[in-house]
Amino acid sequence: MELPGIRGKVAVVTGAGGGIGEAYAKGLAAAGARVVVAEIDKDAGARVAREIAASGGDALAVEVDVGSPESTRALAERAAAHFGAVDFLVNNAAIFGGMKLAPYITVDWEYYTRFMNVNVNGALLCARACVPLMKQRGGGAIVNQSSTAAWMSTGFYSLAKLALNGLTQGLARELGPQNIRVNAIAPGPTETGGLRSVVPEAFIKPMVAGLPLARMGTPADHVPTLLFLLSDAAAWVTGQVVNVDGGQVMRP
């Protein structure tokens, strides 16, 4: 999908070793961007980068823990050293597949704090690492990966995504004067291994049946919205959370 302002740019995509993040990385490469495949699973990230290269794209795999200030700074340094710049940041990495399900009152505190550090602070740490490089380029764009769970109050995963929406709007205000736009995508139920590992089939079927567009989403369903939000076609769009969810959540 070709949109203005994508070709030749450098995009960092976290959590790009599978699922929606992999689709984002490959979609950006297909649109002509140079892609940093940032992934805590070193082998998964390397696989995606190889597949992008095999398809004629340009990709660099970097192992990263987004919950670590040192690791995120090293990610930005690797991107700059290899590609010379960073124009786009896609904060997709999160603890989701295989996540523990527990009430707020009893969830293990160490697990909860690690979860929130990755799922919320990780986006801020990556922004702190990449924004100085965007400023050197005269601007850029960030897209955070939210979820329709943000509006469902279904536990600390929902809390993390609601906080990420707030971070999106706060960064949009803070970074707008530097010509850096910040938006978010909120996927609905999407066919990934992560979803299947957390949500039982008995719950998925009625949930999907109740959607106005009654089917599961696919990772590919989210790529056009990502490309639009990063591209010059969205040059006057910032601070927005865009649902890509088959109509699951309708906000006034």
C-alpha positions as a Markdown table, in Angstrom:
| # | Residue | x | y | z |
|---|---|---|---|---|
| 1 | Met | 0.0 | 0.0 | 0.0 |
| 2 | Glu | 1.6 | 3.2 | -1.2 |
| 3 | Leu | 1.0 | 6.4 | 0.8 |
| 4 | Pro | 3.0 | 9.7 | 0.7 |
| 5 | Gly | 5.9 | 10.0 | 3.2 |
| 6 | Ile | 6.6 | 6.3 | 3.9 |
| 7 | Arg | 9.1 | 5.3 | 1.2 |
| 8 | Gly | 12.7 | 5.6 | 2.3 |
| 9 | Lys | 11.8 | 6.4 | 6.0 |
| 10 | Val | 13.1 | 4.4 | 8.9 |
| 11 | Ala | 10.6 | 2.8 | 11.1 |
| 12 | Val | 11.2 | 1.1 | 14.5 |
| 13 | Val | 8.5 | -1.6 | 15.2 |
| 14 | Thr | 8.6 | -3.2 | 18.7 |
| 15 | Gly | 7.2 | -6.6 | 19.3 |
| 16 | Ala | 7.6 | -7.3 | 15.6 |
| 17 | Gly | 8.5 | -11.0 | 15.9 |
| 18 | Gly | 5.0 | -12.2 | 15.4 |
| 19 | Gly | 1.3 | -11.4 | 15.3 |
| 20 | Ile | 0.2 | -7.8 | 14.5 |
| 21 | Gly | 3.7 | -6.5 | 15.0 |
| 22 | Glu | 5.1 | -8.8 | 12.3 |
| 23 | Ala | 2.3 | -7.6 | 9.9 |
| 24 | Tyr | 3.2 | -4.0 | 10.7 |
| 25 | Ala | 6.9 | -4.5 | 10.0 |
| 26 | Lys | 6.2 | -6.4 | 6.7 |
| 27 | Gly | 3.6 | -3.8 | 5.7 |
| 28 | Leu | 6.0 | -0.9 | 6.2 |
| 29 | Ala | 8.7 | -2.7 | 4.3 |
| 30 | Ala | 6.3 | -3.4 | 1.4 |
| 31 | Ala | 5.5 | 0.3 | 1.4 |
| 32 | Gly | 9.2 | 1.2 | 1.0 |
| 33 | Ala | 10.2 | 1.9 | 4.6 |
| 34 | Arg | 13.4 | 0.6 | 6.1 |
| 35 | Val | 12.4 | -1.3 | 9.2 |
| 36 | Val | 14.0 | -2.1 | 12.5 |
| 37 | Val | 12.5 | -5.3 | 13.8 |
| 38 | Ala | 12.7 | -4.8 | 17.5 |
| 39 | Glu | 11.9 | -7.9 | 19.5 |
| 40 | Ile | 12.7 | -9.5 | 22.9 |
| 41 | Asp | 12.7 | -12.9 | 21.2 |
| 42 | Lys | 15.9 | -12.7 | 19.2 |
| 43 | Asp | 15.2 | -15.7 | 16.9 |
| 44 | Ala | 11.7 | -14.4 | 16.1 |
| 45 | Gly | 13.0 | -11.0 | 15.2 |
| 46 | Ala | 15.7 | -12.4 | 13.1 |
| 47 | Arg | 13.2 | -14.5 | 11.2 |
| 48 | Val | 11.0 | -11.6 | 10.3 |
| 49 | Ala | 14.0 | -9.5 | 9.2 |
| 50 | Arg | 15.2 | -12.3 | 7.0 |
| 51 | Glu | 11.7 | -12.7 | 5.4 |
| 52 | Ile | 11.6 | -8.9 | 4.7 |
| 53 | Ala | 15.0 | -9.1 | 3.1 |
| 54 | Ala | 14.0 | -12.1 | 1.0 |
| 55 | Ser | 11.0 | -10.1 | -0.3 |
| 56 | Gly | 13.3 | -7.3 | -1.4 |
| 57 | Gly | 12.9 | -5.1 | 1.7 |
| 58 | Asp | 15.5 | -3.6 | 4.0 |
| 59 | Ala | 15.3 | -4.7 | 7.7 |
| 60 | Leu | 17.5 | -4.9 | 10.8 |
| 61 | Ala | 16.7 | -7.2 | 13.7 |
| 62 | Val | 17.5 | -5.8 | 17.2 |
| 63 | Glu | 16.9 | -7.6 | 20.4 |
| 64 | Val | 15.3 | -5.3 | 22.9 |
| 65 | Asp | 13.5 | -5.3 | 26.3 |
| 66 | Val | 11.2 | -2.3 | 26.1 |
| 67 | Gly | 10.9 | -2.2 | 29.9 |
| 68 | Ser | 14.6 | -1.3 | 30.2 |
| 69 | Pro | 15.9 | 2.2 | 29.7 |
| 70 | Glu | 19.3 | 0.9 | 28.7 |
| 71 | Ser | 17.9 | -1.6 | 26.2 |
| 72 | Thr | 15.7 | 1.0 | 24.5 |
| 73 | Arg | 18.5 | 3.5 | 24.3 |
| 74 | Ala | 20.7 | 0.8 | 22.7 |
| 75 | Leu | 17.8 | 0.1 | 20.2 |
| 76 | Ala | 17.8 | 3.7 | 19.1 |
| 77 | Glu | 21.5 | 3.7 | 18.8 |
| 78 | Arg | 21.6 | 0.6 | 16.7 |
| 79 | Ala | 18.9 | 2.0 | 14.4 |
| 80 | Ala | 20.8 | 5.3 | 14.0 |
| 81 | Ala | 24.1 | 3.5 | 13.4 |
| 82 | His | 22.6 | 1.2 | 10.8 |
| 83 | Phe | 20.1 | 3.4 | 9.0 |
| 84 | Gly | 21.3 | 6.9 | 10.0 |
| 85 | Ala | 18.0 | 8.0 | 11.4 |
| 86 | Val | 14.6 | 7.2 | 13.0 |
| 87 | Asp | 11.4 | 8.7 | 11.5 |
| 88 | Phe | 8.7 | 6.4 | 12.8 |
| 89 | Leu | 8.1 | 4.5 | 16.1 |
| 90 | Val | 5.5 | 1.8 | 16.4 |
| 91 | Asn | 5.1 | 0.8 | 20.1 |
| 92 | Asn | 3.5 | -2.6 | 19.6 |
| 93 | Ala | 5.4 | -4.7 | 22.2 |
| 94 | Ala | 3.4 | -5.9 | 25.1 |
| 95 | Ile | 2.9 | -8.8 | 27.5 |
| 96 | Phe | -0.3 | -10.4 | 26.2 |
| 97 | Gly | 0.1 | -14.0 | 24.9 |
| 98 | Gly | 0.1 | -16.3 | 27.9 |
| 99 | Met | -0.5 | -13.4 | 30.3 |
| 100 | Lys | -1.7 | -14.3 | 33.8 |
| 101 | Leu | -5.3 | -13.6 | 34.5 |
| 102 | Ala | -5.8 | -12.5 | 38.1 |
| 103 | Pro | -7.8 | -9.9 | 40.1 |
| 104 | Tyr | -6.3 | -6.6 | 41.0 |
| 105 | Ile | -6.5 | -7.5 | 44.7 |
| 106 | Thr | -4.6 | -10.8 | 44.4 |
| 107 | Val | -2.3 | -10.6 | 41.4 |
| 108 | Asp | 1.3 | -11.2 | 42.2 |
| 109 | Trp | 2.8 | -7.8 | 42.7 |
| 110 | Glu | 6.1 | -8.5 | 41.0 |
| 111 | Tyr | 4.3 | -9.8 | 37.9 |
| 112 | Tyr | 1.9 | -6.8 | 37.9 |
| 113 | Thr | 4.7 | -4.2 | 38.1 |
| 114 | Arg | 6.7 | -6.0 | 35.3 |
| 115 | Phe | 3.5 | -6.2 | 33.2 |
| 116 | Met | 2.8 | -2.4 | 33.6 |
| 117 | Asn | 6.4 | -1.6 | 33.1 |
| 118 | Val | 6.4 | -3.3 | 29.7 |
| 119 | Asn | 2.9 | -2.5 | 28.5 |
| 120 | Val | 2.9 | 1.2 | 29.5 |
| 121 | Asn | 6.3 | 2.4 | 30.4 |
| 122 | Gly | 7.8 | 0.5 | 27.5 |
| 123 | Ala | 6.1 | 2.9 | 25.0 |
| 124 | Leu | 7.4 | 5.9 | 26.9 |
| 125 | Leu | 10.9 | 4.5 | 27.1 |
| 126 | Cys | 11.0 | 3.8 | 23.4 |
| 127 | Ala | 9.7 | 7.3 | 22.7 |
| 128 | Arg | 12.3 | 8.9 | 25.0 |
| 129 | Ala | 15.0 | 7.0 | 23.1 |
| 130 | Cys | 13.7 | 7.7 | 19.6 |
| 131 | Val | 12.3 | 11.2 | 19.8 |
| 132 | Pro | 15.8 | 12.9 | 19.8 |
| 133 | Leu | 16.5 | 11.2 | 16.5 |
| 134 | Met | 13.1 | 12.3 | 15.1 |
| 135 | Lys | 13.9 | 15.9 | 16.0 |
| 136 | Gln | 17.1 | 15.7 | 14.0 |
| 137 | Arg | 15.0 | 14.8 | 11.0 |
| 138 | Gly | 12.6 | 17.7 | 11.6 |
| 139 | Gly | 9.8 | 15.6 | 12.9 |
| 140 | Gly | 8.3 | 12.1 | 12.8 |
| 141 | Ala | 5.3 | 10.0 | 13.9 |
| 142 | Ile | 4.6 | 7.5 | 16.7 |
| 143 | Val | 1.8 | 5.0 | 16.7 |
| 144 | Asn | 1.0 | 3.2 | 20.0 |
| 145 | Gln | -0.8 | -0.2 | 20.1 |
| 146 | Ser | -3.9 | 0.2 | 22.3 |
| 147 | Ser | -6.8 | -2.2 | 22.4 |
| 148 | Thr | -10.6 | -2.1 | 22.7 |
| 149 | Ala | -10.0 | -3.6 | 26.1 |
| 150 | Ala | -9.1 | -0.1 | 27.2 |
| 151 | Trp | -12.9 | 0.6 | 27.5 |
| 152 | Met | -13.9 | -2.7 | 28.9 |
| 153 | Ser | -12.6 | -2.6 | 32.5 |
| 154 | Thr | -11.6 | -6.2 | 32.4 |
| 155 | Gly | -8.5 | -6.1 | 34.6 |
| 156 | Phe | -5.0 | -4.8 | 34.5 |
| 157 | Tyr | -4.6 | -5.4 | 30.8 |
| 158 | Ser | -7.5 | -2.9 | 30.3 |
| 159 | Leu | -5.8 | -0.6 | 32.7 |
| 160 | Ala | -2.5 | -0.7 | 30.8 |
| 161 | Lys | -4.3 | 0.1 | 27.5 |
| 162 | Leu | -6.3 | 2.9 | 29.0 |
| 163 | Ala | -3.1 | 4.4 | 30.4 |
| 164 | Leu | -1.5 | 4.0 | 26.9 |
| 165 | Asn | -4.3 | 6.0 | 25.5 |
| 166 | Gly | -3.6 | 8.8 | 28.0 |
| 167 | Leu | 0.1 | 8.6 | 27.2 |
| 168 | Thr | -0.7 | 8.9 | 23.5 |
| 169 | Gln | -2.7 | 12.1 | 24.0 |
| 170 | Gly | -0.1 | 13.5 | 26.4 |
| 171 | Leu | 2.8 | 12.9 | 24.0 |
| 172 | Ala | 0.8 | 14.3 | 21.2 |
| 173 | Arg | 0.5 | 17.6 | 23.1 |
| 174 | Glu | 4.1 | 17.6 | 24.2 |
| 175 | Leu | 5.7 | 16.6 | 20.9 |
| 176 | Gly | 3.4 | 18.5 | 18.4 |
| 177 | Pro | 5.6 | 21.6 | 18.5 |
| 178 | Gln | 8.5 | 19.4 | 17.3 |
| 179 | Asn | 6.4 | 18.2 | 14.4 |
| 180 | Ile | 6.1 | 14.7 | 15.9 |
| 181 | Arg | 2.6 | 13.3 | 15.7 |
| 182 | Val | 1.4 | 10.6 | 18.1 |
| 183 | Asn | -1.6 | 8.4 | 17.6 |
| 184 | Ala | -2.8 | 4.9 | 18.6 |
| 185 | Ile | -4.6 | 2.0 | 17.0 |
| 186 | Ala | -7.1 | 0.0 | 19.2 |
| 187 | Pro | -7.5 | -3.5 | 17.7 |
| 188 | Gly | -10.6 | -5.6 | 18.4 |
| 189 | Pro | -10.5 | -9.4 | 18.5 |
| 190 | Thr | -7.7 | -10.4 | 16.1 |
| 191 | Glu | -6.7 | -13.9 | 15.0 |
| 192 | Thr | -3.2 | -14.3 | 16.7 |
| 193 | Gly | -1.6 | -16.9 | 18.8 |
| 194 | Gly | -1.6 | -14.4 | 21.6 |
| 195 | Leu | -5.3 | -14.1 | 21.6 |
| 196 | Arg | -5.9 | -17.8 | 21.4 |
| 197 | Ser | -3.6 | -18.3 | 24.4 |
| 198 | Val | -5.6 | -16.0 | 26.6 |
| 199 | Val | -9.2 | -16.0 | 25.5 |
| 200 | Pro | -11.2 | -19.3 | 25.5 |
| 201 | Glu | -12.9 | -20.4 | 22.3 |
| 202 | Ala | -16.2 | -20.5 | 24.2 |
| 203 | Phe | -15.9 | -16.7 | 24.8 |
| 204 | Ile | -14.5 | -15.8 | 21.3 |
| 205 | Lys | -17.5 | -17.2 | 19.4 |
| 206 | Pro | -20.3 | -15.1 | 21.0 |
| 207 | Met | -18.0 | -12.1 | 21.1 |
| 208 | Val | -17.4 | -12.3 | 17.4 |
| 209 | Ala | -21.0 | -13.0 | 16.6 |
| 210 | Gly | -22.0 | -9.8 | 18.3 |
| 211 | Leu | -19.8 | -7.6 | 16.2 |
| 212 | Pro | -21.5 | -5.5 | 13.5 |
| 213 | Leu | -18.8 | -6.9 | 11.1 |
| 214 | Ala | -19.1 | -10.4 | 12.5 |
| 215 | Arg | -15.7 | -12.0 | 11.9 |
| 216 | Met | -12.4 | -12.1 | 13.6 |
| 217 | Gly | -9.9 | -9.5 | 12.6 |
| 218 | Thr | -6.6 | -10.5 | 11.0 |
| 219 | Pro | -3.2 | -8.8 | 11.5 |
| 220 | Ala | -3.4 | -7.6 | 7.9 |
| 221 | Asp | -6.6 | -5.6 | 8.8 |
| 222 | His | -4.6 | -3.2 | 10.9 |
| 223 | Val | -1.8 | -2.4 | 8.5 |
| 224 | Pro | -3.6 | 0.1 | 6.3 |
| 225 | Thr | -4.5 | 2.2 | 9.4 |
| 226 | Leu | -0.9 | 2.1 | 10.6 |
| 227 | Leu | 0.4 | 3.2 | 7.2 |
| 228 | Phe | -2.2 | 6.1 | 7.1 |
| 229 | Leu | -1.3 | 7.3 | 10.6 |
| 230 | Leu | 2.4 | 7.3 | 9.8 |
| 231 | Ser | 2.1 | 8.8 | 6.4 |
| 232 | Asp | 1.8 | 12.4 | 5.2 |
| 233 | Ala | -1.8 | 11.7 | 4.4 |
| 234 | Ala | -2.3 | 12.1 | 8.2 |
| 235 | Ala | -0.2 | 15.2 | 8.5 |
| 236 | Trp | -2.9 | 17.0 | 10.6 |
| 237 | Val | -3.9 | 14.0 | 12.7 |
| 238 | Thr | -2.5 | 13.6 | 16.2 |
| 239 | Gly | -3.7 | 12.5 | 19.6 |
| 240 | Gln | -6.3 | 10.1 | 18.2 |
| 241 | Val | -7.1 | 6.5 | 19.2 |
| 242 | Val | -8.4 | 4.8 | 16.1 |
| 243 | Asn | -10.5 | 1.6 | 16.6 |
| 244 | Val | -10.0 | -1.2 | 14.1 |
| 245 | Asp | -12.4 | -3.6 | 15.6 |
| 246 | Gly | -15.3 | -4.6 | 13.4 |
| 247 | Gly | -17.5 | -2.1 | 15.3 |
| 248 | Gln | -16.9 | -3.8 | 18.7 |
| 249 | Val | -16.6 | -0.4 | 20.5 |
| 250 | Met | -18.5 | 2.6 | 19.3 |
| 251 | Arg | -17.5 | 5.8 | 21.1 |
| 252 | Pro | -19.5 | 9.1 | 20.7 |
